[in-house]
Amino acid sequence: MRSHVTVIWGEPFTYRFDLEEVQPMPHDTARSWLDEQFTSLNCEPIRATGKVLTADKVLCVAQAAGEARFRDAEHQAWALDFSKAASAALAKPVVSVDVQAMTLSF
């Protein structure tokens, strides 16, 4: 089964992270990693109720991290961790994160 995460910052800024040959991140570890990043990047809830869904965390962390974390070689370990965490926390092998539109697709 194919497994990858795509992060889209608008054309031509699309970054794909192949997870086929990568050790998967356990679900609980993925949720903890996203929680830590959400806090350390000073993300804000995007829902008026203040409730933060896992999908919201993925979107907010990607947006707060900025395109450079997905583009630059010096941040490739972080980008791969983000990809593994997004895939594991959402329990989906294929995830597309459109940062400009603030949407996820599976």
Backbone as a ProteinNet text record, in pm:
[ID]
protein_1_A
[PRIMARY]
MRSHVTVIWGEPFTYRFDLEEVQPMPHDTARSWLDEQFTSLNCEPIRATGKVLTADKVLCVAQAAGEARFRDAEHQAWALDFSKAASAALAKPVVSVDVQAMTLSF
[TERTIARY]
83.4	0	88.7	53.8	133.5	109.3	208	197.7	282.3	215.1	287.6	203.3	272.4	207.5	254.7	158.9	187.9	147.5	237.6	209.7	214.7	103.7	88.6	84.5	173.2	177.9	141.5	68.4	36.8	140.4	99.5	191	301.1	422.9	475.7	532	485.8	541.9	465.8	489.8	427.7	539	528.2	632.1	571.3	630.1	579.2	682.2	633.5	719.1	672.7	758	727.3	754.5	654.9	667.5	674.5	691.7	693.9	802.3	920.9	1035.6	1073.4	983.6	1011.8	940.1	1007.5	946.3	827.4	706.6	589.8	597.6	532.1	527	402.6	416.4	299	195.5	68	-41.2	-26.6	-1.2	11.3	130.6	239.6	358.1	328.4	255.4	219.5	133.1	35.2	-52.6	27.5	119.3	203.6	294.3	351.6	440.9	363.7	243.9	162.6	124.4	90.8	57.8	176.2	295.2	415.9	443.4	430.8	455.5	349.4	224.5	114.7	144.6	193.6	226	351.6	458.2	585.7	581.6	494.5	481	373.6	321.4	220.2	97.8	50.4	-68	-192.6	-290.7	-418.7	-527.6	-627.6	-740.3	-807.6	-848.6	-912.2	-1064.4	-1116.1	-1261.5	-1305.2	-1419.8	-1472.7	-1498.4	-1525.7	-1552.3	-1426	-1310.9	-1184.2	-1141.6	-1228.4	-1195.1	-1091.8	-992	-886.8	-889.6	-931	-931.9	-792.8	-765.7	-635.4	-608.6	-708.3	-691.4	-654	-713.8	-680.2	-534.6	-487.5	-347.8	-253.4	-283.9	-199.7	-193.6	-308.2	-312.8	-239.8	-266.9	-206.1	-55.3	-9	135.4	204.5	147.9	207.4	214.3	105.5	101.8	201.6	203.4	292.2	439.4	468.2	606.8	661.9	577.4	619.9	674.5	669.7	711.6	857.2	943	1086.5	1113.9	1032.6	1053.5	1026.8	951.1	923	1017.1	1069.4	1152.3	1301.2	1352.5	1496.5	1552.5	1667.1	1732.2	1764.1	1794.9	1830.1	1712.7	1591.4	1472.6	1407.5	1476.2	1415.4	1376.1	1452.3	1416.8	1285.2	1268.6	1144	1026.8	1046.1	940.1	899.5	995.7	964.3	888.3	929.8	856.6	713.5	697	562.6	479.3	536.3	465.2	425.3	519.1	489.2	381.4	390.1	292.2	154.3	148.4	19.9	-46.2	30.1	-23.7	-70.9	8.9	-25.6	-141.1	-138	-242.6	-378.4	-376.8	-501.8	-540.7	-449.3	-470.6	-502.4	-429.7	-447.4	-310.2	-295.3	-165.9	-132.9	-235.5	-213.8	-285.9	-209.7	-264.4	-214.7	-305.3	-268.7	-308.6	-210.5	-230.9	-217.5	-328.6	-326.5	-327.1	-210.8	-195.4	-269	-263	-331.2	-482.2	-538.5	-682.8	-725.2	-626.9	-652.2	-747.2	-710.9	-789.8	-699.2	-758.3	-692.1	-774.4	-703.8	-773.6	-696.9	-769.7	-712.1	-722.7
-116.9	0	124.3	220.7	343.1	423.7	497.3	577.4	703.1	817.6	943.6	1059.7	1168.2	1291.6	1400.3	1477.5	1589.9	1718.2	1815.7	1945.9	2047.7	2118	2210.5	2353.6	2434.3	2577	2657	2599.1	2664.2	2624.3	2625	2586.4	2688.8	2651.8	2516.5	2461.9	2511.6	2475.1	2359.2	2240.6	2118.5	2022.7	1971.7	1885.6	1750.2	1645.9	1511	1431.5	1364.2	1284.4	1139.7	1056.4	914.8	840.3	768.3	695.5	545.1	500.1	356.1	281.6	333.6	264.7	322.1	397.9	465.2	393.7	380.5	320.5	406.6	348.4	427.6	474.5	585.4	640	582.1	533.6	484	596.1	557.9	655.1	749.7	696.5	780.6	875.2	826.4	910.1	1022.2	989.9	1090.4	1200	1161.2	1261.1	1348.9	1289.3	1365.9	1461.8	1414	1498.3	1619.4	1596.2	1708	1803.9	1750.3	1835.3	1924.6	1865.3	1941.5	2050.6	2016.8	2115.4	2225.8	2189.3	2286	2388.9	2341.2	2429.9	2511.4	2446	2516.7	2618.4	2597.5	2692.3	2797.6	2796.2	2893.6	2895.9	2778	2767.6	2803.1	2855.5	2891.6	2801.7	2766.8	2688.9	2764.4	2691.6	2758.4	2753.3	2681.1	2672.5	2769.2	2832.1	2928.6	2865.2	2736.4	2667	2645.5	2658.8	2634.7	2489.4	2402.3	2260	2241.9	2158.5	2135.7	1989.8	1966.2	1832	1796.2	1668.5	1625.1	1686.2	1688.2	1748.5	1895.4	1966.7	2107.8	2122.9	2031.2	2037.5	2020	1925.4	1902.5	2029.8	2089.6	2211.7	2327.7	2347.8	2460	2445.4	2324.7	2301.7	2326	2276.4	2299.5	2449.1	2519.8	2663.3	2739.4	2710.9	2781.7	2750.9	2629.7	2591.3	2668.3	2696	2770.4	2681	2732.3	2654.7	2610.7	2692.7	2660.5	2528.7	2493.7	2366.6	2246.9	2264	2155.1	2159.6	2276.8	2296.8	2275.8	2330.7	2336.2	2202.7	2166.9	2040.4	2033.4	2145	2145.4	2106.5	2111.5	2077.4	1947.3	1868.8	1747.7	1647.1	1638.3	1545.3	1589	1720.1	1770.2	1744.2	1771.8	1751.1	1604.2	1515	1372.2	1332.6	1386	1359.5	1412.3	1530.4	1585.5	1490.8	1442.9	1353.3	1223.6	1166	1041.5	1065.3	1176.4	1207.4	1233	1305.9	1334.7	1205.5	1120.7	995	904.6	894.1	806.1	861.4	990.4	1049.5	1047	1064.3	1062	920.7	826	685.2	672.5	748.5	746.9	731.9	639.7	622.4	734.2	797.4	905.6	1029.7	1135.5	1260	1374.8	1465.1	1586.4	1705.7	1790.2	1907.4	2030.9	2098.8	2221.7	2338.1	2395.9	2498.6	2626.7	2666.1	2788.5	2778.1	2665.6	2646.1	2598.7	2562.1	2507.2	2388.1	2292.9	2170.6	2048.6	1937.5	1807.1	1716.9	1630.6	1526.4	1396.6	1286	1153.8	1068.6
0	0	0	-81.3	-84.6	41.8	80	200.4	181.6	179.6	167	218.6	249.1	291.2	196.2	147.5	59.2	130.1	131.4	191	78.3	61.1	-52.4	-0.9	-55.7	-24.3	-147.9	-240.6	-367.2	-470.8	-593.8	-701.3	-714.9	-736.6	-750.9	-620.3	-509.6	-379.7	-315.2	-369.1	-319.8	-277.5	-156.5	-101.6	-66.7	-121.2	-97.6	-17.9	85.7	173.1	165.9	107.2	87.2	217.3	266	392.2	373.7	250.3	220.4	296.9	297.3	357.2	493.5	553.5	679.6	793	906.1	1024.2	1065.7	1073.1	1111.3	1255.9	1282.5	1417.2	1487	1608.9	1681.2	1700	1702.1	1709.9	1829.4	1948	2068.1	2058.6	2003.6	1985.2	1886.4	1780.6	1679.2	1740	1818.8	1882.6	1979.1	2054.6	2146.9	2071.2	1960.4	1879.9	1827.3	1774.1	1723.6	1835.9	1953.6	2068.7	2105.8	2111.8	2145.8	2043.4	1915.3	1810.6	1813	1835.7	1843.7	1952.1	2066	2177.8	2150.6	2106.7	2087.7	1974.1	1875.8	1764.7	1793.2	1915.1	1958	1867.4	1830.5	1744.9	1825.3	1756.4	1816.7	1760.1	1841.2	1788.2	1673.8	1570.6	1456.4	1464.6	1560.5	1579.1	1688.1	1667.8	1763.9	1900.9	1902.2	2028.9	2110.5	2047	2114.7	2111.9	2061.6	2051.8	1940.1	1965.5	1867.1	1824.6	1701.7	1645.8	1596.1	1581.1	1530.3	1392.7	1308.4	1174.8	1185.8	1282	1302.6	1344.8	1430.4	1474.6	1356.3	1269.1	1151.4	1067.2	1040.8	960	1027.2	1154.6	1226.4	1240	1268.8	1282.3	1148.5	1040.4	908.1	877.4	904.1	875.9	963.2	1092.5	1184.3	1157.8	1115.1	1087.1	968.6	872.4	754	644.3	525.9	408.9	416.1	473.6	478.7	549.8	648.9	720	630.5	527.8	433.8	313.8	283.9	165.8	192.2	299.2	322.9	373.9	320.9	357.4	506.8	567.9	709.8	801.1	747.9	826.1	780.8	699.1	644.5	752.8	859.9	968.3	1032.6	1053.6	1111.3	1015.8	888.2	788.7	780.8	789.6	787.9	914.6	1029.7	1153.9	1143.9	1087.6	1067.9	982.6	875	783.8	852.8	926.4	999.1	1104.8	1175.4	1279.6	1219.6	1110	1045.5	998.9	933.6	883.3	997.4	1102.1	1214.1	1298	1328.3	1412.5	1343.2	1211.3	1135.7	1093.4	1113.4	1074.9	926.2	844.6	699.5	633.4	538.9	473.9	374.3	320	223.1	274	296	349	262.7	229.6	157.3	243.1	273.2	357.4	268.6	242.7	163	260.9	282.2	384.2	344.9	219.5	177.8	192.7	155.8	165.5	304.2	390.2	523.5	515.6	428	411.8	413.6	455.3	451.7	360.5	289	214.5	236.3	224.7	251.9	127.9
[MASK]
++++++++++++++++++++++++++++++++++++++++++++++++++++++++++++++++++++++++++++++++++++++++++++++++++++++++++

